[in-house]
Amino acid sequence: MAFGGRYVILLMALFSIYCGLIYNEFFSVPFHIFGKSAYECREKTCSDAHTAGLIKVRDPYPFGVDPSWRGSRSELPFLNSLKMKMSILMGVTQMNLGIVLSYFDAKFHGNALDIRYQFIPQMIFLNSLFGYLALLILIKWCTGSQADLYHVMIYMFLDPSGNLGENQLFWGQKELQILLLLMAIVAVPWMLFPKPFILKKLHKERFQGHTYRFLGTSEMDPDSEPDSARSRHDDFNFSEVFVHQMIHSIEFVLGAVSNTASYLRLWALSLAHSELSTVFYEKLLVLAWGYDNLVVKLVGLVIFSFATAFILLGMESLSAFLHALRLHWVEFMNKFYHGDGYKFRPFSFALLADDED
């Protein structure tokens, strides 16, 4: 099983290294890999910078989280906010990718209706709300604003024309929010109504007059031919098509909220992993090595090694894999995968070579 999933394990390992560089830590220990911290002790004589407080003395840390946040009094609120926003950005990006894949799928099958009445309104709806939220996150990070994004998004619906006050991040924000809200409202009936009625119209135009092709001909019975125009005409069920489209539209609209929130599991897993790493390091290894007894040091090292191997590397990796698998299968694949009976063929260079032969 491990050999079969070797590429998944490799990608998870590479991404864990990347996250370690983003947070500038190794086994919950902060490292100044990319230079000195932007913060120093408030007073040159103080011994514990985290207790006495820190002041900014130079430019921000060039890459990732400043190591000085680790162990400070504001570490948890800062990292919670950072990881939550990063999860939303990753989620919006991946869901947009899923909708883009639905465009290529519809283009491959030559289905222009899906492009016009599913792909376009879905992109408008998702990015009018959560794409806008991702934009606000990036603007807040770049400008250092203290705006409350919860307040902005909630009152975008409750009071679109209200005064933003200190939550205004850029000029024309209120007008843009009203426009985006109207676009999101228009996108819902755009997804729901046109496609079923257009399919009905196309079906009638295609088979108009074909039903009575054999009228007055006694030699042939149209019901005896399985592929006759009459049997094909009776196959179209407007109510079934409309209900299916309604379910698909409602599922997408509700899923845009629930799926985005579901990506916050990335934040929760990162927080749990970080806190477990800190507990094992500080309460096992550092505490044990604080004693002068060699036996206590060895016991602490052994317990720390087993806890790291089985809990952090084993159980935590499995938990992260399961949550990532769910995000791929539900939140990502429901944007383009239908499961209509076509056999799935994953990308493979060997398959490309076979197709050319």
Phi, psi and omega in degrees: 000319179294323179291322178296327180258027186296326181287324176296316179297319179297315180295320177296321179294316179296320181289328177294324176295318178299315178296324176299323177288324178298317181270356179052053179212156179221117187054044179064015177257123181289139178234136176271074185285322189252028176118189182281156178291154177281351185242147176222171181297144182299322178240140183295337183270352185286149184261332182239102184294329183288333179275318185281340182104154183242151174232150181277125184242347180212182182299159179302157181301135189294331183213127175078195182281136177298126181301338182291343176293333183292122180088355179281168182291334181259017182298309186295313177299322181293310183290326176299312180297317181297311183292325178296314181292322177297322179296318180295318179298316178296319181295313180297321179296314182291322178293323174297321177298320178298319179292323177297322177296327176295328176296313180294326176295315179294323178293322179296321180272003179066034183259092182289333180296319179295326179291315185284322190245007172229304184298308184296309179294329177294317177297319180295314183295311184297315185277340175291332181255294187272334170294323176294321177298318178298321177296318178298322179298314181294319179295320179296319178296319185286328184263344184072024182291154177259021182295145178267106184290332174300312181298319181298313184288322181292312182280354169296330177266317186285321183216076185298327183267005182288164180284129181282331179064231182286352179272005178279122183262335181204164181291138180079016183294319182296316179296321178295320179296320178297317179297315180295321178296317177297320178296320179294322179293319180292328184295332183293305176294335175299321177287327192274310195269313191300315189300311180299319181290324177292320177298320178296317180295316179297323179294318179295318180294326184289322185251014180293124180085346181282337183295326185255030180299323185261015181295130180086359178257113185277343185284334186239139177253117183297333181287343181281346181262116186295331181258026182290165180296327182293317181294323178290326180294325182282348182290331184283122180241104186297317182298321179293317179296319181292317179297319178298317179293322178295316179297316180297319181291314180296320180297321180291317183296312179291323180292333178300326178279308185292323180293320177297317178295330182293333178290349177292349174297335175297318177296315182296317180294319179296319179296314180297317181296318180296317181291321177297318178299318180296316181297314181296321183288312186281321186269349177246296187288307182295319180295318180292320181283358174280346178271155178274352182280126181294324181295317179297320179297316181294318179297316178298320179294319180295314181296319178297319180295315180293319179297320179293316184290314188272325183268305184286314183275331182268288185294318181293323177294319178296318178297315179297321179295317181295318180292320177295322178297320179293319179297323178291316187286320185264295188291327183268309189285339179288354177280338184220341184268130183248334182065046184268011176110353177281130181293130181282128177241104181295156182297132180206134176295329178295320178294323177298320178294322179294322179296323179292324178292000000 
